[in-house]
Amino acid sequence: MDERRATLTVTETAKLLGIGRQLAYEGVKTGQIPVIKVGRRLLVPRAAVEKLLEDPKPLNFASGRQSRG
């Protein structure tokens, strides 16, 4: 049996992803980081974090603003 827990806290997830705790909570709020709510606790499935790292979404930097010049 795997000794690793199936879920991480948001703080543990932030450390694993190399981002700040506040940014991780923002990711939870916007749905970028999936969570399971158990009582008052927010738990991030380890498998979801691993999938995020294995299959990142491409960024779209086109903001629709026209450059001035």
N, C-alpha and C positions, 0 to 999 in steps of 0.2 A: 504494500500500500504506500502511496506517495505521502510523505510527511508534510509537504507544503499544504497550507490552507487553501481552500477553494476560492476564498474571497480576500480582498485587501481593504483597508480603510482608505479614505480619500487621501489622507496624508501619506500613507505608504505608496499609493498610486502615484502621487506627485513626485516622490523621491525616485521611484522606478522610472518615470518618464523624464526626469530631469527638469521639472517645472516647479514653480512655487505652489504652495498650498492654495492660495487665493485663486490662481489661474485654474487649478484642478477643480475647485468648487464652481468656478464659472463654466468649465467644461461639463460638469454635472448638470448645472442649471440649463445650459443650452442643448443638452442631449448628446454632446460629443463624447462624453464618457458615460457609459451605461451604468446604472446602479440598481441595487435591490434595497428597498427600504424595509428594515426590520425594527419595528418600534420607532425609536428616534434615531437609530443608527443608519448610516448610508454605507452600504458595502458594495464594492466593485468586484465583479467576477474576474478572477485571474485570467480565465480563458478569453474574456473580452479584451483585456489589456494586451494579452499576447497577440490576439487577432489584429488589434490596432497597430501593433509594432510590425507584424508580418505583412499587412496589407494596407499601407497608408493611402489615404485619399489624395489625389492630386489637388494642388492649390490653384485657384483661379485669381490671378492678380489683376485682372481687368476690372477696374473700378467704375468704368463708364464716364470718368471725368476726362475732359479734354485738356490737353496741355496748353498753357499760355505761351504765346511767343509769337 
